[in-house]
Amino acid sequence: MRDFIEKAMNASRQYTVLDFAVLKLCLMSIGVLFGLNYKKLFKRHIHVVWGVAIVSYLWTMGRLVCNIKKEYD
């Protein structure tokens, strides 16, 4: 497990500013999903929040996997 964490940390060191911005967007959208308990304002637009959360998560994990693959090459 320690080896995986070390490889993930080395891969995340190769992130650009855009990658960290997308990661922050992912964390904020997940926080909206968990923290607001689906209030009326977000209930109408909950599909947008879910879309942002899913796309930003996939972007971040994709970059992480690509960077880990580069490390193995």
Secondary structure, 3 states (H helix, E strand, C coil): CHHHHHHHHHHHCCCCHHHHHHHHHHHHHHHHHHHCCCCHHHHHCHHHHHHHHHHHHHHHHHHHHHHHHHHHC
